[in-house]
Amino acid sequence: MAWDVAGTKRKILDAAAREFTQRGPDGTTMERIAKLAGVNKERVYNYFGGKHELFEIVLREKLAIIAEAIPVDSFTPEGIGEYAGKLFDYNYEHPDLVRLVLWEALSFPADVPEEQQRRDYYAGKTNSFGEAQTSGDLSAALPPEHLNFLLLALAGYWSVLPQVARMMTNDQSVAEVARRRASVVEAARRLAATP
């Protein structure tokens, strides 16, 4: 019987994503990941190298999914509001990405995995914000790189600090989640709106 290499790699990546999301790269072991995946620890090392390399692969996969799933459709205040709303939805449904990025900040204080590739991705979006500001479609009150960062923060922090959101709103209902999303959309639209 042939060994299902692709299936085994997928099991390892899924187990690693769960472990890294919960414990971060420094708080888990390759042994735990292997046990969750139902494979031998040596197989994890053979396929992915060390723990930090495996973390990089998991994070890269998650970032690629959101980059493709949530483009900015329109560089207008309404389009920016909808973009922020889609980011909110994604983070609400997949809080693991935000947690992984936070673990990255804690575990890689200097050299972030694949930093130049990610800089290039962010720069592309930032440049588009800048062009829309120059053409007058978006407010130029904020530097475009700050606008880009603030949109990520607006959309992501509800998932980053769910306990604070719960304490402040005293509500976790579906209606409250919709209200949070509406606030994110409105705040993003106002950040982007020309006076």
C-alpha positions as CSV (number, residue, x, y, z in Angstrom):
1,M,0.0,0.0,0.0
2,A,1.4,3.4,-1.0
3,W,2.0,6.0,1.6
4,D,-0.3,9.1,1.3
5,V,2.4,11.8,1.6
6,A,0.1,14.7,0.6
7,G,-2.6,13.5,3.1
8,T,0.0,13.1,5.9
9,K,1.4,16.5,5.2
10,R,-2.1,18.0,5.4
11,K,-2.7,16.3,8.7
12,I,0.5,17.6,10.1
13,L,-0.2,21.2,8.9
14,D,-3.7,21.1,10.3
15,A,-2.4,19.8,13.7
16,A,0.3,22.4,13.7
17,A,-2.2,25.2,12.9
18,R,-4.3,24.1,15.9
19,E,-1.3,23.8,18.2
20,F,0.4,27.1,17.1
21,T,-2.9,29.0,17.4
22,Q,-3.5,27.7,20.9
23,R,0.1,27.7,22.3
24,G,2.3,29.6,19.9
25,P,5.5,28.2,18.4
26,D,7.4,28.4,21.6
27,G,4.7,26.8,23.7
28,T,4.2,23.6,21.8
29,T,6.4,20.7,20.7
30,M,6.9,18.7,17.6
31,E,5.9,15.7,19.6
32,R,2.5,17.3,20.4
33,I,2.0,18.2,16.8
34,A,2.9,14.6,15.6
35,K,0.6,13.1,18.2
36,L,-2.3,15.3,17.1
37,A,-1.6,14.4,13.5
38,G,-1.3,10.7,14.3
39,V,2.2,10.4,12.8
40,N,5.7,9.7,14.0
41,K,7.6,12.8,15.2
42,E,10.4,12.0,12.8
43,R,8.0,12.3,9.8
44,V,7.1,15.9,10.9
45,Y,10.8,16.8,11.0
46,N,11.4,15.0,7.6
47,Y,8.6,16.9,5.9
48,F,8.9,20.3,7.5
49,G,12.3,20.7,9.2
50,G,12.2,22.4,12.6
51,K,9.3,23.9,14.6
52,H,9.9,27.5,13.4
53,E,10.0,26.4,9.8
54,L,6.7,24.6,10.3
55,F,5.2,27.7,11.9
56,E,6.3,29.8,8.9
57,I,4.6,27.4,6.5
58,V,1.3,27.4,8.6
59,L,1.3,31.2,8.8
60,R,2.1,31.6,5.1
61,E,-0.9,29.3,4.2
62,K,-3.2,31.3,6.4
63,L,-2.0,34.7,5.1
64,A,-2.3,33.5,1.5
65,I,-6.0,32.5,2.0
66,I,-7.0,35.9,3.4
67,A,-5.0,37.8,0.8
68,E,-6.9,35.9,-2.0
69,A,-10.2,35.8,-0.3
70,I,-10.5,39.5,0.6
71,P,-9.4,42.0,-2.1
72,V,-10.3,45.6,-2.0
73,D,-13.0,45.9,-4.6
74,S,-13.2,49.7,-4.7
75,F,-10.9,52.4,-3.4
76,T,-13.8,54.6,-2.4
77,P,-15.0,55.2,1.2
78,E,-17.8,52.8,0.6
79,G,-15.5,50.2,-0.8
80,I,-13.0,50.6,2.0
81,G,-15.9,50.2,4.5
82,E,-17.0,47.0,2.8
83,Y,-13.4,45.8,2.7
84,A,-13.1,46.3,6.5
85,G,-16.4,44.5,6.9
86,K,-15.2,41.5,5.0
87,L,-12.0,41.5,7.1
88,F,-14.1,41.6,10.2
89,D,-16.2,38.7,8.9
90,Y,-13.1,36.6,8.1
91,N,-11.5,37.3,11.5
92,Y,-14.7,36.5,13.3
93,E,-15.0,33.2,11.5
94,H,-11.3,32.4,11.5
95,P,-9.8,33.9,14.7
96,D,-6.8,31.6,14.3
97,L,-5.1,33.9,11.8
98,V,-5.1,36.9,14.2
99,R,-3.8,34.7,17.0
100,L,-1.0,33.3,14.7
101,V,0.1,36.8,13.8
102,L,0.2,37.8,17.4
103,W,2.2,34.7,18.3
104,E,4.6,35.6,15.4
105,A,5.1,39.1,17.0
106,L,6.0,37.4,20.3
107,S,8.2,34.7,18.9
108,F,10.0,36.6,16.1
109,P,10.7,40.1,17.5
110,A,13.4,40.9,14.9
111,D,13.3,38.7,11.8
112,V,9.7,37.9,10.7
113,P,9.4,34.9,8.4
114,E,9.2,35.9,4.7
115,E,9.2,39.6,5.7
116,Q,10.1,41.0,2.3
117,Q,7.4,39.1,0.5
118,R,4.8,40.4,3.1
119,R,6.2,43.9,2.9
120,D,5.7,43.8,-0.9
121,Y,2.1,42.6,-0.4
122,Y,1.3,45.4,2.1
123,A,3.1,47.9,-0.1
124,G,0.9,47.0,-3.1
125,K,-2.2,47.7,-1.1
126,T,-0.7,50.8,0.5
127,N,0.2,52.2,-2.9
128,S,-3.4,51.7,-4.1
129,F,-4.6,53.6,-1.1
130,G,-2.1,56.4,-1.9
131,E,-3.2,56.6,-5.5
132,A,-6.9,56.8,-4.4
133,Q,-5.9,59.6,-2.0
134,T,-4.0,61.5,-4.8
135,S,-7.0,61.2,-7.1
136,G,-9.3,62.5,-4.4
137,D,-11.3,59.3,-4.0
138,L,-10.1,58.8,-0.4
139,S,-9.2,61.2,2.3
140,A,-5.5,62.1,2.5
141,A,-5.8,63.0,6.2
142,L,-3.9,59.8,7.1
143,P,-0.8,58.5,5.5
144,P,-1.8,55.5,3.3
145,E,0.3,53.1,5.2
146,H,-1.4,54.2,8.4
147,L,-4.8,53.8,6.8
148,N,-3.9,50.3,5.7
149,F,-2.8,49.4,9.2
150,L,-5.8,51.0,11.0
151,L,-8.2,49.0,8.8
152,L,-6.5,45.8,9.8
153,A,-6.7,46.8,13.4
154,L,-10.3,47.9,13.2
155,A,-11.3,44.6,11.6
156,G,-9.1,42.3,13.7
157,Y,-9.1,43.5,17.2
158,W,-12.6,42.2,18.0
159,S,-11.1,38.8,17.5
160,V,-7.8,39.6,19.2
161,L,-9.5,40.7,22.5
162,P,-12.8,38.8,22.7
163,Q,-12.8,39.1,26.4
164,V,-12.6,42.9,26.3
165,A,-15.3,43.0,23.7
166,R,-17.5,40.9,25.9
167,M,-16.8,43.0,28.9
168,M,-17.5,46.3,27.1
169,T,-20.6,45.2,25.2
170,N,-21.9,42.7,27.7
171,D,-23.3,40.8,24.8
172,Q,-22.1,37.9,22.5
173,S,-25.4,37.6,20.5
174,V,-25.6,37.4,16.7
175,A,-27.2,40.9,16.8
176,E,-24.2,42.2,18.7
177,V,-21.7,40.7,16.2
178,A,-23.7,42.4,13.4
179,R,-23.6,45.7,15.4
180,R,-19.8,45.3,15.8
181,R,-19.4,44.7,12.1
182,A,-21.5,47.8,11.3
183,S,-19.3,49.9,13.6
184,V,-16.2,48.6,11.8
185,V,-17.7,49.4,8.4
186,E,-18.7,52.9,9.5
187,A,-15.4,53.7,11.2
188,A,-13.5,52.5,8.1
189,R,-15.7,54.5,5.8
190,R,-15.2,57.6,7.9
191,L,-11.4,57.1,8.0
192,A,-11.4,57.0,4.2
193,A,-14.1,59.7,3.5
194,T,-13.0,63.0,2.0
195,P,-14.1,66.0,4.0
